[in-house]
Amino acid sequence: MTRALLIGREPAMALGFEYVREEPYGAVVVGSLSLSQLLRFREEPVLTALAEGKPVYLYTPGLPEAPRNRALAASLTAAQRELKNWGVLFTDGGRKRLVTAEEARALLASGQRPAPGTVLTPLAREIMEGTR
């Protein structure tokens, strides 16, 4: 099981990670964010993980509910779009399973392929395609 640095609360759904609060870890999971955290998102461990090519997952049920104030709601939507542009992977913990590079290597070593509907991190996709 991949070790993941947990930011915020632990997700209600099992995402397939062993949560840790310190290094070493192979991924980052953002389990929850408040309104102000989402609007001013600059968590150093997340930015470092993205810079190093580690997968970062944002558990969407941990996001604040859309406010009734339309201007604020638009700002929150823009903040989410920015995170996606950075490469943060959004998940609701549903049927789609996330596969990291480490898990992709293990699948290849055992001669298996990811299940249909599986979401691969960019590096995991490269590994499964044989480019890494």
C-alpha positions in Angstrom: 0.0 0.0 0.0 1.3 3.4 -1.0 2.1 5.8 1.8 0.4 9.2 1.4 0.9 12.4 3.3 -2.5 13.4 4.6 -3.5 17.1 4.6 -6.7 17.9 6.5 -9.1 15.2 7.7 -8.9 11.6 6.6 -11.4 10.9 3.7 -14.5 9.0 4.6 -14.0 6.6 1.7 -11.0 4.3 1.5 -8.7 5.6 -1.3 -6.1 2.8 -0.9 -3.4 4.7 0.9 -1.7 4.3 4.2 -1.8 7.9 5.6 1.2 9.4 7.2 2.1 12.9 8.6 5.8 12.9 7.6 8.2 11.6 5.0 8.7 9.3 3.3 5.6 9.2 1.2 4.8 8.5 -2.5 1.6 10.7 -2.8 -0.3 13.4 -1.1 -4.0 13.3 -0.2 -5.9 16.4 0.6 -8.8 15.1 2.7 -10.4 18.5 3.5 -10.1 22.2 3.0 -12.0 25.1 4.4 -13.2 28.1 2.3 -10.2 30.2 3.2 -7.8 27.3 2.6 -9.2 26.7 -0.9 -9.1 30.3 -1.8 -5.5 30.8 -0.7 -4.2 27.3 -1.4 -0.4 27.3 -1.1 0.4 24.2 1.1 4.1 23.7 0.8 4.0 19.8 1.0 1.5 19.8 -1.9 3.6 22.2 -4.0 6.7 20.3 -3.3 5.1 17.0 -4.3 3.8 18.4 -7.5 7.3 19.8 -8.3 8.8 16.4 -7.6 6.2 14.6 -9.8 4.4 12.9 -7.0 0.7 12.4 -7.4 -1.6 14.7 -5.3 -5.2 13.8 -4.8 -8.0 16.1 -3.6 -10.9 14.3 -2.0 -13.8 16.3 -3.3 -16.4 15.5 -0.6 -13.9 17.3 1.7 -14.3 20.6 -0.1 -16.6 23.3 1.3 -20.2 23.4 0.0 -20.8 26.0 -2.7 -21.8 29.3 -1.0 -25.0 31.2 -2.0 -22.9 34.2 -2.8 -22.3 34.0 -6.5 -19.1 36.0 -6.5 -17.6 33.8 -3.8 -18.8 30.6 -5.6 -17.1 31.8 -8.8 -13.8 32.4 -6.9 -14.0 28.9 -5.4 -14.6 27.4 -8.8 -11.6 29.3 -10.2 -9.4 28.1 -7.3 -10.4 24.5 -8.1 -9.6 25.0 -11.7 -6.2 26.3 -10.8 -5.5 23.2 -8.7 -6.5 21.0 -11.6 -4.2 23.0 -13.9 -1.3 22.3 -11.5 -2.0 18.6 -11.8 -4.0 17.9 -8.7 -6.2 14.9 -9.2 -9.8 15.2 -7.9 -11.5 12.1 -6.6 -14.7 11.4 -4.8 -13.6 7.9 -3.7 -16.2 6.3 -5.9 -15.8 3.4 -8.3 -12.8 4.8 -10.1 -9.6 3.6 -8.4 -6.4 5.7 -8.5 -3.2 3.9 -9.6 0.1 5.5 -8.7 3.5 4.9 -10.4 4.5 2.4 -7.7 1.3 0.5 -8.2 1.7 0.5 -12.0 5.2 -1.0 -11.6 3.8 -3.7 -9.4 1.0 -4.4 -11.9 3.5 -4.7 -14.8 5.8 -6.9 -12.7 2.9 -9.3 -12.1 1.8 -9.2 -15.8 -1.5 -7.5 -14.9 -3.3 -4.4 -16.4 -5.4 -1.8 -14.5 -9.1 -2.6 -14.3 -11.4 -0.7 -16.7 -12.3 2.7 -15.3 -9.1 3.0 -13.3 -7.5 6.5 -13.1 -3.8 6.5 -13.7 -1.5 9.3 -12.6 0.5 10.7 -15.5 3.6 8.8 -14.5 1.7 5.6 -14.0 0.3 6.0 -17.5 3.8 6.4 -18.9 4.9 3.3 -17.0 2.0 1.2 -18.3 2.7 2.5 -21.9 6.3 1.4 -21.5 7.8 4.8 -21.9 9.4 4.7 -18.4 
